[in-house]
Amino acid sequence: MDKLRCLVRSRDGATVVEYGLLAALISVGLLVGLQNFSEALLGVFNIIVDAIETAWV
């Protein structure tokens, strides 16, 4: 019974949940940012490919 009381009073679990939520938010932000970055990078590569193809002809 003492272990249960100690577990209920402990704040470590709340801290772990908070860190988990922060990690999830950071992950979502990175995914959205990288998705936008990858589309922009693909656009740059397409411009380069088009320039090389027109120079080849």
C-alpha positions as CSV (number, residue, x, y, z in Angstrom):
1,M,0.0,0.0,0.0
2,D,2.9,2.3,0.7
3,K,4.2,1.8,-2.8
4,L,0.8,2.8,-4.3
5,R,0.8,6.0,-2.2
6,C,4.3,6.8,-3.2
7,L,3.4,6.2,-6.9
8,V,0.4,8.5,-6.6
9,R,2.3,11.3,-4.9
10,S,5.3,11.0,-7.3
11,R,5.5,13.8,-9.9
12,D,7.9,11.8,-12.1
13,G,5.1,10.4,-14.2
14,A,3.8,13.8,-15.0
15,T,7.2,15.0,-16.0
16,V,7.6,12.0,-18.4
17,V,4.2,12.8,-19.9
18,E,5.2,16.4,-20.4
19,Y,8.4,15.4,-22.1
20,G,6.5,13.0,-24.3
21,L,4.1,15.8,-25.3
22,L,7.0,18.1,-26.1
23,A,8.8,15.5,-28.1
24,A,5.5,14.8,-30.1
25,L,5.1,18.5,-30.8
26,I,8.7,18.9,-31.9
27,S,8.3,15.9,-34.2
28,V,5.2,17.2,-35.8
29,G,6.9,20.6,-36.3
30,L,9.9,18.9,-37.9
31,L,7.7,16.8,-40.2
32,V,5.8,19.8,-41.5
33,G,8.9,21.9,-41.9
34,L,10.8,19.2,-43.7
35,Q,7.9,18.5,-46.0
36,N,7.8,22.2,-47.0
37,F,11.6,22.1,-47.4
38,S,11.6,19.0,-49.5
39,E,9.0,20.5,-51.9
40,A,11.2,23.7,-52.3
41,L,14.3,21.5,-52.8
42,L,12.5,19.5,-55.5
43,G,11.6,22.7,-57.2
44,V,15.2,23.8,-57.2
45,F,16.3,20.5,-58.6
46,N,13.6,20.7,-61.4
47,I,14.9,24.2,-62.3
48,I,18.5,22.8,-62.5
49,V,17.3,19.8,-64.6
50,D,15.4,22.1,-67.0
51,A,18.5,24.4,-67.4
52,I,20.8,21.4,-68.1
53,E,18.3,19.9,-70.6
54,T,17.9,23.3,-72.5
55,A,21.7,23.7,-72.5
56,W,22.1,20.2,-73.9
57,V,20.0,20.9,-77.0
